[in-house]
Amino acid sequence: MSIRVRDATPESGGVVAPDDVMQSLAVLVDELNGGLDANNLPEEGIEYGMIALGAFTIINADAQTGAVAFGATTTEWVSENSSGTGINTLQITCNTDALLEVEWSGTWTRSTFGDNDALAIRILVDGSEACRLMRSSGLREHDSTYICGAVPVTAGTHTVAVECRQWAVGGGTIGRNDTFNERELVAIAHKR
């Protein structure tokens, strides 16, 4: 049996409505998925054991408890301190295109603190910023945050990294260390 596509023929000077195109594609989608939808699947017809692990999402995490200190030697974004230790980094491999949800939570302490010092934190996916903590006030000796973002990614391996930037308000470097303590980076790929 052939597939019957709804006939939507635009006329000269007319505008093609997106619904016309989508209705034609819906017929093809129904054919390709075997006509499965919420109306013809019995309640609880799909059980846990019927779905392969990682069929819908892939989850990777990097949890760290060891302290890593960053001395304020630059006002640039950095992912590693002078000894080569990073805040958090992980790689996630997707076998299909996906929406990559990234989230980071962590705590840090400051060696000294004052209202002119600032700290920013961001998450990068393949070198592009996904989200950012704009500025943690320098007035607190202990601080923490949670940040999250989402970016579409293609199939393949992707690098997710956390960076920080220290500076003094008004420019220049600051005279203190920021030490990251407990922290976790999570990447969840929601498959297409």
C-alpha positions in Angstrom: 0.0 0.0 0.0 1.3 3.4 -0.9 1.7 6.3 1.6 -1.0 9.0 1.1 0.3 12.4 1.6 -2.1 15.3 2.1 -2.0 17.5 -1.0 -1.1 21.1 -0.2 -0.4 22.9 -3.4 0.6 26.5 -3.0 -0.7 28.9 -5.6 1.2 31.8 -7.1 1.3 34.7 -4.7 0.1 32.5 -1.8 1.9 31.8 1.4 2.7 28.2 2.5 1.4 27.6 6.0 3.7 25.5 8.3 0.7 23.4 9.2 0.3 22.3 5.6 3.9 21.0 5.5 3.7 19.4 8.9 0.5 17.5 8.2 2.1 16.0 5.1 5.1 15.0 7.2 2.9 13.6 10.0 1.6 10.9 7.6 5.2 9.8 6.8 6.2 9.8 10.5 3.1 7.7 11.4 4.1 5.2 8.7 7.7 5.0 9.8 6.9 4.4 13.5 4.3 1.8 12.8 1.4 3.9 13.9 2.4 3.8 17.6 1.1 6.5 19.7 -0.6 7.1 23.1 -4.0 5.9 21.7 -3.0 2.4 20.7 -0.5 1.4 23.4 -2.1 -0.3 26.4 -1.5 1.2 29.8 1.7 -0.2 31.3 2.3 -2.0 28.0 6.0 -1.1 28.0 7.9 -2.4 31.0 11.3 -1.4 32.4 13.1 -4.5 31.1 11.9 -3.8 27.5 14.0 -0.6 27.3 17.7 -0.8 26.8 20.0 1.2 29.2 20.8 4.5 27.6 17.9 4.4 25.1 16.7 7.9 25.9 19.4 9.6 28.0 23.1 9.3 28.7 24.3 10.6 32.1 28.0 11.3 33.0 29.2 13.0 36.2 32.5 14.1 37.7 32.4 14.5 41.4 35.4 15.9 43.3 36.0 16.3 47.0 39.7 17.3 47.1 40.5 21.0 47.4 41.9 22.8 44.4 43.3 26.3 44.9 43.4 29.1 42.3 45.8 31.9 42.9 44.8 35.2 41.3 47.7 35.5 38.8 45.4 36.4 35.9 42.0 37.9 35.3 41.4 35.5 32.3 39.1 32.5 32.4 41.1 29.4 33.5 40.1 25.7 33.8 43.3 24.6 35.6 45.4 26.0 38.3 49.2 26.5 38.1 49.8 22.9 39.0 47.5 21.6 36.2 44.6 20.6 38.4 41.1 21.5 37.1 37.8 22.2 38.7 35.8 19.6 36.8 36.0 18.2 33.3 34.3 15.3 31.6 33.6 13.8 28.2 30.3 12.5 27.1 29.7 10.4 23.9 26.3 10.6 22.1 25.4 8.2 19.4 22.7 10.5 18.1 22.0 14.3 18.1 20.9 15.3 21.6 20.0 18.2 23.9 22.9 18.3 26.4 21.9 19.5 29.8 24.9 20.5 32.0 24.9 21.4 35.6 27.6 22.2 38.2 27.4 22.7 41.9 30.2 23.5 44.2 31.6 25.2 47.3 34.6 27.4 47.7 36.5 29.5 50.3 38.5 32.6 50.0 41.9 33.3 51.7 40.9 36.9 52.2 37.7 38.7 51.3 36.5 42.2 50.5 33.9 44.0 48.5 36.3 44.7 45.6 37.1 41.1 44.8 35.0 39.0 42.5 34.8 35.4 41.1 32.8 34.1 38.1 32.2 30.5 37.1 31.0 29.1 33.8 30.4 25.7 32.1 31.8 25.2 28.6 30.6 22.6 26.1 33.2 22.1 23.4 34.7 25.5 24.2 31.4 27.4 24.0 29.7 28.8 27.1 26.6 27.0 28.2 25.9 29.0 31.4 27.6 31.3 33.9 27.6 32.5 37.5 28.1 36.2 36.7 29.7 37.3 39.9 30.2 35.8 43.4 30.6 38.7 45.8 34.0 38.9 47.5 32.3 39.7 50.8 31.8 36.1 51.9 34.6 33.8 53.1 32.6 30.7 52.2 30.3 30.5 49.2 28.5 28.0 47.0 26.4 27.9 43.8 24.4 25.8 41.4 24.4 26.7 37.7 22.8 24.9 34.7 22.3 25.2 31.0 21.4 23.3 27.9 22.8 23.2 24.4 22.0 21.1 21.3 24.9 18.8 20.3 25.5 16.5 17.3 26.4 12.8 17.6 30.0 12.3 18.8 32.2 13.0 21.8 31.8 16.3 23.6 34.0 17.9 26.3 32.4 19.7 29.2 34.6 21.8 31.5 34.2 24.3 34.3 36.2 27.5 34.3 36.6 30.3 36.8 37.7 34.0 36.5 39.0 36.0 39.4 39.4 39.8 39.3 39.3 43.0 41.3 36.4 45.4 40.7 37.9 48.2 38.7 40.4 45.9 37.0 43.6 44.1 37.8 44.3 40.9 39.7 43.4 40.2 43.3 45.5 39.3 46.2 43.9 36.1 47.4 43.3 32.4 46.6 40.0 30.8 45.9 39.9 27.2 46.9 37.2 24.9 45.4 36.1 22.2 47.8 33.2 19.7 47.1 32.0 20.1 43.6 30.2 18.0 40.9 29.7 18.4 37.2 26.8 16.5 35.6 26.1 16.1 31.8 22.8 14.6 30.7 22.3 13.9 27.0 18.6 13.7 26.1 18.6 11.8 22.8 16.6 13.0 19.9 
